[in-house]
Amino acid sequence: MQCNYCGADNPEKAVFCKKCGRRLDGMAICSACGALTPADGEFCVNCGSNRNAPVYSMPLRFPAASAASAGKANKAARAQKAASPAGSPAKEKGRGAVILGAISFWCAAAAALVGMIFVFLIGCTLGVNGVSSGVDTGYDIFYFFGDAYNGLDALTGTAETSALVGAVVGTMCACAAMAGTLACFILTVVRLVKILTKKTDKGISAPAFATGLAYICGAALLLLCVAQNSTIAGVSTGITANGATVAGIIICAVLLVASVVLRAIADGINCGVRQYVVNIVFSVLAAVFVFVALGMLGCGAVSVGVSTSGLEISATYGISSFFGQLSSMSLNVGGTGSQAAREFNAFYNSSTAMMMVLLIAAIAFGVMVVLSVPRLLSSLGGGLSKKTLVFTGVAGACAVVAGIIMCVASSQYAEQLGSSYSANVGSAAVAIAFGALVCIGTAAYAVLFKKQQQSDAPAEDETV
């Protein structure tokens, strides 16, 4: 076949000339639309562009991509690059990694189911030295929907008001526990159905973790409300979580930890070793500090102590039981016009305000824990988004606020009881310290690894 342009002889089945490189069929590629058009034509037969016009003046067949689409393309490219260590080509997961990933998947789903079941079994029992005596106190999660309001008509004055406030507080905590756990569980079930029917590529870790954490936070909220403890001569007696609550927390925690560890092993190191280690250390420490603060809030709202003749006595009360103590104190106060009555009323009003602030801070803390910890653990080792850092920082701030309120309330209560009493602020101080550490760590991570957050933000499927 002879070339029409240079006259060189080419094999019969050749498409391009071996000497000048032009097409042998007399066609050319339009620089505007990319389609084939006769080479001897002045205009493209497909898009009508002038083939002899300068390139910069030709109309664009395909407009330039917008900034948003370009950003998505860059993000997809970064995700593909991060799919293997140090940016090496992505490799297909081995059989072992697939098995570990499946076990991690079902551990997370089981944790969600355990949280949903055990949230309705949350309750308290009488314990001695931290060991349950098996005596049911009646303070279960359903107590505040009926029994807590029985007998209010028989009370008068401050006693009636205190009992009502305590009942309302308990109802709020019970509603928050059940509603939060139920909402997260529904999201988990919906996500699970979509995954099994292959209608989504999103993971189940985040909603499943959120369900388990909602249950744990709900148990802590109820204990913050009804906890009551007294220690005399080293013997501690009080109202603590019952066996079902403790068992649910342990089972849920074990399943969540197993899911996190197995998933981390299955995924491997998805970015540079240094950044991977920093991310995993920050995520784990932040989650641990948040859980420690949560445990301290569940110990009770007010704590005081007294030393009499060498005998050490201490007492701790939750929000509801604290109002019960205020009710008994009001019976020992003189007439409504006395100085003692006026001082007690002022103390009662300030205590009520502080307990409401404590309750709001505790509920907000629980919400932030449900929003932040699943994000921290579901993509362990990966970069953290701005939302994750904001939720984590707010959770730490709520713990600090709640701890401060507990300290102030305990101090005022001890002062009201008398000069021989002193405030026990150990639990509150620990909550403040760990909450502050979460805030400081979050701020430091945000400042030191700002660019890394933008490039390695977790995928959307790991949000709650």
Secondary structure in CASP SS format (residue, H / E / C, confidence):
PFRMAT SS
TARGET T0000
AUTHOR 0000-0000-0000
METHOD secondary structure of the structure
MODEL  1
M C 1.00
Q E 1.00
C C 1.00
N C 1.00
Y C 1.00
C C 1.00
G C 1.00
A C 1.00
D E 1.00
N C 1.00
P C 1.00
E C 1.00
K C 1.00
A C 1.00
V C 1.00
F E 1.00
C C 1.00
K C 1.00
K C 1.00
C C 1.00
G C 1.00
R C 1.00
R E 1.00
L C 1.00
D C 1.00
G C 1.00
M E 1.00
A E 1.00
I E 1.00
C C 1.00
S C 1.00
A C 1.00
C C 1.00
G C 1.00
A C 1.00
L E 1.00
T E 1.00
P E 1.00
A C 1.00
D C 1.00
G C 1.00
E C 1.00
F E 1.00
C C 1.00
V C 1.00
N C 1.00
C C 1.00
G C 1.00
S C 1.00
N E 1.00
R C 1.00
N C 1.00
A C 1.00
P C 1.00
V H 1.00
Y H 1.00
S H 1.00
M C 1.00
P C 1.00
L C 1.00
R C 1.00
F C 1.00
P C 1.00
A C 1.00
A C 1.00
S C 1.00
A H 1.00
A H 1.00
S H 1.00
A H 1.00
G H 1.00
K H 1.00
A H 1.00
N H 1.00
K H 1.00
A H 1.00
A H 1.00
R H 1.00
A H 1.00
Q H 1.00
K H 1.00
A C 1.00
A C 1.00
S C 1.00
P H 1.00
A H 1.00
G H 1.00
S C 1.00
P C 1.00
A C 1.00
K C 1.00
E C 1.00
K C 1.00
G C 1.00
R H 1.00
G H 1.00
A H 1.00
V H 1.00
I H 1.00
L H 1.00
G H 1.00
A H 1.00
I H 1.00
S H 1.00
F H 1.00
W H 1.00
C H 1.00
A H 1.00
A H 1.00
A H 1.00
A H 1.00
A H 1.00
L H 1.00
V H 1.00
G H 1.00
M H 1.00
I H 1.00
F H 1.00
V H 1.00
F H 1.00
L H 1.00
I C 1.00
G E 1.00
C E 1.00
T E 1.00
L E 1.00
G E 1.00
V E 1.00
N C 1.00
G C 1.00
V E 1.00
S E 1.00
S E 1.00
G E 1.00
V E 1.00
D E 1.00
T E 1.00
G E 1.00
Y E 1.00
D E 1.00
I C 1.00
F C 1.00
Y H 1.00
F H 1.00
F H 1.00
G C 1.00
D H 1.00
A H 1.00
Y H 1.00
N C 1.00
G C 1.00
L H 1.00
D H 1.00
A H 1.00
L C 1.00
T C 1.00
G H 1.00
T H 1.00
A H 1.00
E H 1.00
T H 1.00
S H 1.00
A H 1.00
L H 1.00
V H 1.00
G H 1.00
A H 1.00
V H 1.00
V H 1.00
G H 1.00
T H 1.00
M H 1.00
C H 1.00
A H 1.00
C H 1.00
A H 1.00
A H 1.00
M H 1.00
A H 1.00
G H 1.00
T H 1.00
L H 1.00
A H 1.00
C H 1.00
F H 1.00
I H 1.00
L H 1.00
T H 1.00
V H 1.00
V H 1.00
R H 1.00
L H 1.00
V H 1.00
K H 1.00
I H 1.00
L H 1.00
T C 1.00
K C 1.00
K C 1.00
T C 1.00
D C 1.00
K C 1.00
G C 1.00
I C 1.00
S H 1.00
A H 1.00
P H 1.00
A H 1.00
F H 1.00
A H 1.00
T H 1.00
G H 1.00
L H 1.00
A H 1.00
Y H 1.00
I H 1.00
C H 1.00
G H 1.00
A H 1.00
A H 1.00
L H 1.00
L H 1.00
L H 1.00
L H 1.00
C H 1.00
V H 1.00
A C 1.00
Q E 1.00
N E 1.00
S E 1.00
T E 1.00
I E 1.00
A C 1.00
G C 1.00
V E 1.00
S E 1.00
T E 1.00
G E 1.00
I E 1.00
T E 1.00
A E 1.00
N C 1.00
G H 1.00
A H 1.00
T H 1.00
V H 1.00
A H 1.00
G H 1.00
I H 1.00
I H 1.00
I H 1.00
C H 1.00
A H 1.00
V H 1.00
L H 1.00
L H 1.00
V H 1.00
A H 1.00
S H 1.00
V H 1.00
V H 1.00
L H 1.00
R H 1.00
A H 1.00
I H 1.00
A H 1.00
D H 1.00
G C 1.00
I C 1.00
N C 1.00
C C 1.00
G C 1.00
V H 1.00
R H 1.00
Q H 1.00
Y H 1.00
V H 1.00
V H 1.00
N H 1.00
I H 1.00
V H 1.00
F H 1.00
S H 1.00
V H 1.00
L H 1.00
A H 1.00
A H 1.00
V H 1.00
F H 1.00
V H 1.00
F H 1.00
V H 1.00
A H 1.00
L H 1.00
G H 1.00
M H 1.00
L H 1.00
G C 1.00
C C 1.00
G C 1.00
A C 1.00
V E 1.00
S E 1.00
V E 1.00
G E 1.00
V E 1.00
S E 1.00
T E 1.00
S C 1.00
G C 1.00
L E 1.00
E E 1.00
I E 1.00
S E 1.00
A E 1.00
T E 1.00
Y E 1.00
G C 1.00
I H 1.00
S H 1.00
S H 1.00
F H 1.00
F H 1.00
G H 1.00
Q H 1.00
L H 1.00
S H 1.00
S H 1.00
M H 1.00
S H 1.00
L C 1.00
N C 1.00
V C 1.00
G C 1.00
G C 1.00
T C 1.00
G C 1.00
S C 1.00
Q H 1.00
A H 1.00
A H 1.00
R H 1.00
E H 1.00
F H 1.00
N H 1.00
A H 1.00
F H 1.00
Y H 1.00
N H 1.00
S H 1.00
S H 1.00
T H 1.00
A H 1.00
M H 1.00
M H 1.00
M H 1.00
V H 1.00
L H 1.00
L H 1.00
I H 1.00
A H 1.00
A H 1.00
I H 1.00
A H 1.00
F H 1.00
G H 1.00
V H 1.00
M H 1.00
V H 1.00
V H 1.00
L H 1.00
S H 1.00
V H 1.00
P H 1.00
R H 1.00
L H 1.00
L H 1.00
S H 1.00
S C 1.00
L C 1.00
G C 1.00
G C 1.00
G C 1.00
L C 1.00
S C 1.00
K H 1.00
K H 1.00
T H 1.00
L H 1.00
V H 1.00
F H 1.00
T H 1.00
G H 1.00
V H 1.00
A H 1.00
G H 1.00
A H 1.00
C H 1.00
A H 1.00
V H 1.00
V H 1.00
A H 1.00
G H 1.00
I H 1.00
I H 1.00
M H 1.00
C H 1.00
V H 1.00
A H 1.00
S H 1.00
S H 1.00
Q H 1.00
Y H 1.00
A H 1.00
E H 1.00
Q H 1.00
L H 1.00
G C 1.00
S C 1.00
S C 1.00
Y E 1.00
S E 1.00
A E 1.00
N C 1.00
V C 1.00
G H 1.00
S H 1.00
A H 1.00
A H 1.00
V H 1.00
A H 1.00
I H 1.00
A H 1.00
F H 1.00
G H 1.00
A H 1.00
L H 1.00
V H 1.00
C H 1.00
I H 1.00
G H 1.00
T H 1.00
A H 1.00
A H 1.00
Y H 1.00
A H 1.00
V H 1.00
L H 1.00
F C 1.00
K H 1.00
K H 1.00
Q H 1.00
Q H 1.00
Q H 1.00
S H 1.00
D C 1.00
A C 1.00
P C 1.00
A C 1.00
E H 1.00
D H 1.00
E H 1.00
T C 1.00
V C 1.00
END
